[in-house]
Amino acid sequence: QRILRLTDIAQEPLEFLSPTSGYEEMPLVSLEEAVEKLIDILPTVQSHAYVAKQR
């Protein structure tokens, strides 16, 4: 899988993709608060956030 990612450049889109916008207008919040709305679709997101903060 890892090597495949390094060799699949031919599948990359050739057209320009616009960057994500609007995020800079949102307030900064803690990681814990940011992941709250994801719990329904990613039940383990809180524990992943906890581990990320410990590292």
C-alpha positions as CSV (number, residue, x, y, z in Angstrom):
1,Q,0.0,0.0,0.0
2,R,2.7,2.5,0.9
3,I,4.8,1.8,-2.2
4,L,1.6,2.0,-4.3
5,R,1.0,5.5,-3.0
6,L,4.5,6.5,-4.1
7,T,4.1,5.1,-7.6
8,D,0.5,6.2,-8.4
9,I,1.4,9.7,-9.6
10,A,-0.1,8.9,-13.0
11,Q,-3.5,8.9,-11.4
12,E,-3.1,12.4,-10.0
13,P,-5.5,14.9,-11.6
14,L,-3.9,17.1,-14.2
15,E,-6.4,20.0,-13.8
16,F,-5.9,22.6,-11.1
17,L,-7.9,21.9,-7.9
18,S,-9.0,25.0,-6.0
19,P,-7.8,25.1,-2.4
20,T,-10.0,24.8,0.6
21,S,-11.4,28.2,1.6
22,G,-13.4,29.6,4.4
23,Y,-11.7,27.8,7.2
24,E,-9.6,30.9,8.1
25,E,-12.9,32.6,9.1
26,M,-13.7,29.9,11.7
27,P,-12.7,30.4,15.4
28,L,-9.9,28.3,16.7
29,V,-11.1,25.6,19.2
30,S,-9.4,22.8,21.1
31,L,-8.9,19.5,19.5
32,E,-11.5,17.9,21.9
33,E,-14.1,20.5,20.8
34,A,-13.2,20.1,17.2
35,V,-13.8,16.4,17.1
36,E,-17.1,16.4,19.1
37,K,-19.3,16.6,15.9
38,L,-17.4,13.7,14.4
39,I,-18.3,11.2,17.2
40,D,-21.4,9.9,15.4
41,I,-19.5,8.9,12.3
42,L,-16.2,8.1,13.9
43,P,-16.9,6.6,17.3
44,T,-13.2,6.3,18.3
45,V,-12.2,9.9,17.3
46,Q,-12.1,11.1,20.9
47,S,-9.5,8.4,21.9
48,H,-7.5,9.2,18.8
49,A,-7.5,12.8,19.7
50,Y,-6.4,12.0,23.2
51,V,-3.5,9.9,21.9
52,A,-2.5,12.6,19.5
53,K,-2.3,15.1,22.3
54,Q,-0.1,12.8,24.4
55,R,2.5,12.5,21.6
